[in-house]
């Protein structure tokens, strides 16, 4: 006889059954207890409108962990530590409010972001060629800190500052728009560190998701770079000028790929030293920073790299074309040939380095094989009003190759 039949025969009221079996049902379905923690609430306000910021992204980052930067990841790998909380993000409500619960006790950096507003993470700028590890206390100097205690609710209100912007139109020399042009702003002086350099995983993610200094020109050539801090900037554009990719039906990975890009600085210069400097004030919306891509004044530089003696084309090498005004263009030499496209007139130094006949073939990988390597070479290249075809560049072999 089933349990249901027995209970029915006993005519036990349904209310009593619920009281009897409810604890058992709850015991079977209840979630495991949550770790103790505290809560953080607050509001996000837009400084320019003094109104709530709807659907802004609020980030909470553990202070001690964040200040370590990249060292946090290295420490975790070295000690094989358990996973630690590195970031919590939520979206603000229609009234700008937010609520984050079950936070482990401790101090947290609190910041908010939205399109058009400044990300309150001050990326360092260095005038040195060698990038130094950023001081995280400087990077996060303007970010408020909130303390979280177990079973307590802390409050922090966040204000987002409207950033400045730069906009304009990119056109070729015949007036047609340059759609798909990749643009970015850079400090007029010094070198801005990459968004992810030394900042640690959490800040790297915030900087990447909220990049405002990068844009792609629309089909009509127009662009807009926004969310910028006040300061002096240079608008830089990169145009893909020679791309080749070969694939096969054996897989999706390309068999080979090559790419060259042309860098142009507003208003239409090919050297950074001649670029227009755009100075922005707080929240300024600068328009009319147009960019002209004048291709007719550019020329090609091509040549061959051969081995002394046999004069056979060298399998691989690196070629760097540069001048004293900051122009630099790098490409690989394959089968002894190289071709720089769209080079402005001027006097350049061409450096051929890392020459080798190593191809990665089965013969090269045999124990008996030694892939010859070659000495570097530097030559002067003068580009005038026409394309340049260089005399063959002959490299001397090194006394010792690399055994493969």
C-alpha positions as CSV (number, residue, x, y, z in Angstrom):
1,X,0.0,0.0,0.0
2,X,1.4,3.4,-0.9
3,X,2.1,6.3,1.4
4,X,-0.6,8.3,-0.3
5,X,-3.2,5.6,0.3
6,X,-2.3,5.3,4.0
7,X,-2.5,9.1,4.5
8,X,-5.7,9.3,2.6
9,X,-7.2,6.6,4.8
10,X,-6.1,8.4,7.9
11,X,-7.8,11.6,6.5
12,X,-5.0,13.9,7.8
13,X,-5.8,17.5,6.9
14,X,-3.6,19.1,4.1
15,X,-2.5,21.9,6.5
16,X,-1.1,19.4,8.9
17,X,0.7,17.5,6.1
18,X,2.3,20.8,5.0
19,X,3.6,21.5,8.5
20,X,5.0,18.0,8.8
21,X,6.8,17.8,5.5
22,X,7.8,21.4,4.9
23,X,11.1,21.2,7.0
24,X,12.1,18.1,4.9
25,X,11.4,19.8,1.6
26,X,13.3,22.9,2.7
27,X,16.2,20.8,3.8
28,X,16.4,19.2,0.4
29,X,16.1,22.4,-1.8
30,X,17.8,25.2,0.3
31,X,21.1,26.6,-1.1
32,X,24.2,26.3,1.0
33,X,24.8,29.2,3.4
34,X,26.5,32.2,1.9
35,X,29.8,33.3,3.2
36,X,29.4,36.3,5.6
37,X,30.0,39.7,4.1
38,X,28.9,43.3,3.8
39,X,27.1,45.5,1.3
40,X,27.8,48.6,-0.6
41,X,25.1,51.0,-1.9
42,X,25.1,54.4,-3.5
43,X,24.2,56.5,-6.4
44,X,25.9,57.5,-9.7
45,X,25.5,61.1,-10.8
46,X,26.6,62.7,-14.1
47,X,28.5,65.9,-13.4
48,X,27.3,67.8,-16.5
49,X,23.6,67.2,-15.9
50,X,23.6,66.7,-12.2
51,X,21.1,63.9,-12.8
52,X,21.3,60.2,-12.1
53,X,23.4,58.2,-14.5
54,X,21.3,55.4,-15.8
55,X,22.8,52.0,-16.5
56,X,26.3,53.2,-15.7
57,X,28.8,50.4,-14.9
58,X,30.0,50.5,-11.3
59,X,33.2,48.7,-10.4
60,X,34.4,47.6,-6.9
61,X,38.0,46.4,-6.7
62,X,39.7,45.1,-3.5
63,X,42.3,47.8,-2.6
64,X,45.2,45.6,-1.6
65,X,44.8,43.2,-4.5
66,X,44.4,46.0,-7.0
67,X,47.5,48.0,-5.8
68,X,49.7,45.0,-6.6
69,X,49.0,45.4,-10.3
70,X,50.6,42.6,-12.3
71,X,52.3,41.4,-9.2
72,X,49.0,40.0,-8.0
73,X,48.8,37.5,-10.8
74,X,52.5,36.6,-10.4
75,X,52.0,36.0,-6.6
76,X,48.9,33.9,-7.3
77,X,50.8,31.7,-9.8
78,X,53.9,31.4,-7.5
79,X,51.9,30.5,-4.4
80,X,49.2,28.5,-6.2
81,X,46.8,30.5,-4.1
82,X,43.0,30.0,-4.2
83,X,41.0,32.2,-6.4
84,X,40.6,35.7,-4.9
85,X,38.0,38.3,-5.7
86,X,39.5,40.9,-8.0
87,X,36.5,42.8,-9.2
88,X,32.7,43.1,-8.9
89,X,30.7,45.1,-11.5
90,X,27.0,46.0,-11.5
91,X,24.8,48.4,-13.6
92,X,23.1,51.3,-11.9
93,X,19.3,51.5,-11.9
94,X,17.1,54.1,-13.5
95,X,17.5,56.4,-10.5
96,X,21.3,55.9,-10.6
97,X,21.3,53.7,-7.5
98,X,23.3,50.5,-7.1
99,X,23.6,47.8,-4.5
100,X,26.3,45.2,-4.2
101,X,25.9,42.4,-1.6
102,X,28.0,39.6,-0.1
103,X,31.3,41.4,-0.3
104,X,34.2,40.1,1.7
105,X,35.3,42.5,4.4
106,X,38.0,45.0,3.4
107,X,38.7,48.2,1.5
108,X,37.5,48.6,-2.1
109,X,38.2,51.1,-4.9
110,X,34.8,52.3,-6.3
111,X,34.5,53.8,-9.7
112,X,31.8,54.3,-12.4
113,X,32.0,54.5,-16.2
114,X,29.6,55.3,-19.1
115,X,30.2,56.3,-22.7
116,X,31.3,59.9,-23.0
117,X,32.6,60.1,-19.4
118,X,36.2,60.0,-18.2
119,X,37.4,56.7,-16.9
120,X,38.9,57.7,-13.5
121,X,42.0,55.6,-14.0
122,X,45.0,57.8,-14.7
123,X,47.2,56.0,-17.2
124,X,50.8,57.1,-16.7
125,X,52.7,58.9,-19.4
126,X,56.5,58.3,-19.8
127,X,59.0,60.2,-21.9
128,X,61.4,57.2,-21.8
129,X,61.7,54.6,-24.5
130,X,61.7,51.9,-21.8
131,X,58.4,51.5,-20.1
132,X,58.7,51.4,-16.3
133,X,56.2,49.7,-14.0
134,X,53.4,52.2,-13.2
135,X,52.9,53.4,-9.7
136,X,49.4,52.1,-8.8
137,X,48.9,54.8,-6.2
138,X,49.2,57.4,-8.9
139,X,47.0,55.4,-11.3
140,X,44.2,55.3,-8.7
141,X,44.8,58.6,-7.0
142,X,41.4,60.0,-7.8
143,X,39.4,56.8,-7.2
144,X,37.4,56.8,-3.8
145,X,37.8,54.0,-1.3
146,X,34.9,52.4,0.6
147,X,35.3,50.2,3.6
148,X,33.2,47.0,3.9
149,X,32.4,45.3,7.2
150,X,30.6,42.0,7.8
151,X,26.8,42.4,8.2
152,X,27.1,46.2,7.6
153,X,26.0,48.4,4.7
154,X,28.5,51.0,3.5
155,X,27.5,53.9,1.2
156,X,29.5,55.6,-1.5
157,X,28.2,58.1,-4.1
158,X,30.1,58.4,-7.4
159,X,30.2,61.3,-9.8
160,X,31.2,60.8,-13.4
161,X,33.0,63.7,-15.2
162,X,32.0,64.4,-18.8
163,X,35.0,64.0,-21.0
164,X,36.2,66.1,-23.9
165,X,36.0,64.9,-27.5
166,X,37.7,65.4,-30.9
167,X,35.8,64.9,-34.1
168,X,36.4,65.4,-37.8
169,X,36.4,63.8,-41.3
170,X,39.1,61.8,-43.0
171,X,39.3,62.1,-46.8
172,X,41.7,61.1,-49.6
173,X,43.3,63.7,-51.8
174,X,40.5,63.5,-54.3
175,X,37.9,64.2,-51.7
176,X,36.5,60.7,-51.3
177,X,35.9,59.6,-47.6
178,X,38.3,57.2,-45.9
179,X,35.9,54.7,-44.4
180,X,37.1,52.1,-41.9
181,X,40.2,54.2,-40.9
182,X,41.5,53.3,-37.5
183,X,42.1,56.4,-35.3
184,X,43.3,57.1,-31.8
185,X,44.6,60.0,-29.7
186,X,48.0,60.1,-28.1
187,X,49.6,62.5,-25.7
188,X,51.3,65.3,-27.6
189,X,54.4,64.8,-25.5
190,X,55.7,61.6,-23.9
191,X,54.5,58.0,-24.4
192,X,51.2,56.8,-23.1
193,X,51.6,53.3,-21.6
194,X,49.3,50.6,-23.1
195,X,46.0,50.3,-21.4
196,X,46.9,46.9,-20.0
197,X,50.6,47.6,-19.1
198,X,51.3,46.6,-15.5
199,X,47.8,47.4,-14.3
200,X,46.7,43.8,-13.3
201,X,43.8,41.8,-14.7
202,X,40.9,43.8,-13.2
203,X,42.1,47.3,-14.3
204,X,43.2,45.9,-17.6
205,X,39.6,44.7,-18.3
206,X,38.2,48.1,-17.2
207,X,40.6,50.0,-19.4
208,X,39.9,47.7,-22.4
209,X,36.1,47.7,-22.2
210,X,36.0,51.5,-21.7
211,X,38.5,52.6,-24.3
212,X,37.5,56.1,-25.5
213,X,40.7,57.1,-27.3
214,X,40.1,54.7,-30.2
215,X,37.6,54.9,-33.0
216,X,36.9,53.7,-36.5
217,X,35.9,56.2,-39.2
218,X,32.3,55.6,-40.6
219,X,31.6,55.1,-44.2
220,X,31.4,58.9,-44.8
221,X,34.9,59.3,-43.2
222,X,33.6,60.9,-40.0
223,X,35.0,60.0,-36.6
224,X,34.7,61.0,-33.0
225,X,37.0,60.3,-30.1
226,X,35.4,61.0,-26.7
227,X,35.7,60.6,-23.0
228,X,39.1,62.4,-23.0
229,X,40.8,64.2,-20.2
230,X,41.9,67.8,-20.6
231,X,45.3,68.0,-22.2
232,X,47.3,68.2,-25.4
233,X,46.8,65.4,-28.0
234,X,47.8,64.2,-31.4
235,X,45.3,62.4,-33.6
236,X,46.9,59.4,-35.3
237,X,45.3,57.3,-38.0
238,X,46.3,53.9,-39.5
239,X,45.3,52.8,-42.9
240,X,45.7,49.2,-44.1
241,X,47.5,49.5,-47.5
242,X,48.7,45.9,-48.3
243,X,47.0,42.9,-46.8
244,X,47.2,39.3,-48.1
245,X,45.9,36.2,-46.5
246,X,45.8,32.7,-48.0
247,X,43.7,29.9,-46.6
248,X,42.9,26.4,-47.6
249,X,40.0,24.0,-47.2
250,X,42.0,22.0,-44.7
251,X,41.2,24.4,-41.9
252,X,40.3,27.9,-40.9
253,X,43.8,29.0,-39.9
254,X,45.5,31.0,-42.7
255,X,48.4,29.5,-44.6
256,X,50.1,32.8,-44.7
257,X,49.3,36.4,-44.0
258,X,51.1,39.8,-44.6
259,X,50.1,43.3,-43.8
260,X,51.4,46.9,-44.2
261,X,49.9,50.0,-42.7
262,X,50.2,53.7,-43.4
263,X,50.3,56.0,-40.4
264,X,48.9,59.6,-40.9
265,X,48.8,62.4,-38.3
266,X,46.2,65.1,-38.4
267,X,45.9,67.3,-40.4
268,X,47.6,65.1,-43.0
269,X,51.3,64.6,-42.0
270,X,53.3,61.4,-42.2
271,X,55.7,62.3,-39.4
272,X,54.7,62.8,-35.8
273,X,57.0,65.8,-35.4
274,X,54.8,67.8,-37.9
275,X,51.4,66.7,-36.4
276,X,48.8,69.2,-35.3
277,X,48.6,69.5,-31.5
278,X,45.0,69.6,-30.2
279,X,44.6,71.2,-26.8
280,X,41.4,70.3,-24.9
281,X,39.8,71.9,-21.9
282,X,37.5,70.3,-19.5
283,X,34.5,68.8,-21.4
284,X,35.4,70.6,-24.6
285,X,33.8,69.2,-27.8
286,X,36.4,70.0,-30.5
287,X,35.1,69.6,-34.1
288,X,36.8,70.2,-37.4
289,X,40.0,68.2,-36.8
290,X,40.0,66.8,-40.3
291,X,42.5,64.5,-41.8
292,X,43.8,64.3,-45.4
293,X,45.3,61.2,-46.7
294,X,47.4,62.4,-49.7
295,X,48.6,59.2,-51.5
296,X,49.9,60.9,-54.7
297,X,53.0,62.3,-52.9
298,X,54.0,58.8,-51.6
299,X,56.3,56.3,-53.3
300,X,57.5,52.7,-53.0
301,X,60.9,51.4,-52.0
302,X,61.8,47.9,-53.1
303,X,64.9,45.7,-53.3
304,X,66.5,42.3,-52.9
305,X,68.7,40.8,-50.1
306,X,71.2,38.2,-51.4
307,X,73.9,36.1,-49.8
308,X,77.5,36.9,-50.7
309,X,79.2,34.3,-52.8
310,X,76.3,32.3,-54.2
311,X,74.1,35.4,-54.5
312,X,71.0,33.4,-53.7
313,X,68.1,35.2,-52.1
314,X,68.1,35.0,-48.3
315,X,65.2,33.1,-46.9
316,X,64.2,35.5,-44.2
317,X,65.3,38.9,-42.7
318,X,63.9,42.0,-41.1
319,X,63.8,45.4,-42.7
320,X,63.4,48.7,-40.9
321,X,63.1,52.0,-42.7
322,X,63.4,55.1,-40.5
323,X,64.4,58.8,-40.6
324,X,65.4,61.4,-38.0
325,X,61.9,62.8,-37.8
326,X,60.2,59.8,-36.3
327,X,59.1,58.0,-39.4
328,X,59.4,54.2,-38.9
329,X,58.2,51.3,-41.0
330,X,59.0,47.7,-40.4
331,X,58.4,44.6,-42.5
332,X,59.8,41.1,-43.1
333,X,62.0,40.0,-46.0
334,X,60.8,36.8,-47.6
335,X,62.8,34.9,-50.3
336,X,65.1,37.9,-50.5
337,X,62.5,40.5,-51.6
338,X,61.0,43.4,-49.7
339,X,58.7,46.3,-50.8
340,X,57.8,49.3,-48.6
341,X,54.7,51.0,-50.0
342,X,53.5,54.6,-49.6
343,X,56.7,56.2,-48.3
344,X,56.9,60.0,-48.2
345,X,59.9,61.8,-49.7
346,X,63.0,62.2,-47.5
347,X,66.3,60.6,-46.5
348,X,66.1,57.3,-44.6
349,X,68.3,54.7,-43.0
350,X,67.4,51.1,-44.1
351,X,68.5,48.4,-41.6
352,X,68.5,44.8,-42.7
353,X,68.8,42.5,-39.7
354,X,68.3,38.8,-38.6
355,X,69.2,37.4,-42.0
356,X,68.9,33.6,-42.2
357,X,68.3,30.7,-44.6
358,X,66.3,28.9,-42.0
359,X,63.0,27.8,-43.5
360,X,61.7,25.3,-41.0
361,X,61.8,22.5,-43.6
362,X,62.5,18.9,-42.7
363,X,66.0,19.4,-44.1
364,X,66.6,22.4,-41.9
365,X,65.4,20.5,-38.9
366,X,67.8,17.6,-39.3
367,X,70.6,17.2,-36.8
368,X,73.2,17.6,-39.5
369,X,71.8,20.9,-40.9
370,X,73.1,24.3,-40.0
371,X,71.0,27.2,-41.2
372,X,73.4,30.0,-42.3
373,X,72.9,33.4,-40.7
374,X,74.1,36.7,-42.0
375,X,75.6,40.0,-40.8
376,X,73.4,43.1,-40.6
377,X,73.6,45.8,-43.1
378,X,72.7,49.6,-43.1
379,X,72.3,51.7,-46.2
380,X,71.0,55.2,-46.9
381,X,67.8,55.5,-49.0
382,X,66.7,58.8,-50.6
383,X,63.1,59.0,-51.8
384,X,62.2,61.8,-54.1
385,X,59.4,62.2,-56.6
386,X,59.4,58.6,-57.9
387,X,59.5,55.0,-56.7
388,X,62.9,53.7,-55.7
389,X,64.4,50.4,-56.8
390,X,67.6,49.7,-54.7
391,X,70.7,47.9,-55.9
392,X,70.9,44.4,-54.5
393,X,71.9,44.3,-50.8
394,X,74.5,41.6,-50.3
395,X,75.0,40.2,-46.8
396,X,78.1,38.6,-45.5
397,X,77.6,35.2,-43.7
398,X,78.4,34.9,-40.0
399,X,81.2,32.5,-39.1
400,X,78.8,30.4,-37.1
401,X,75.2,29.5,-38.0
402,X,72.5,28.0,-35.8
403,X,72.2,24.3,-35.8
404,X,68.7,23.1,-36.2
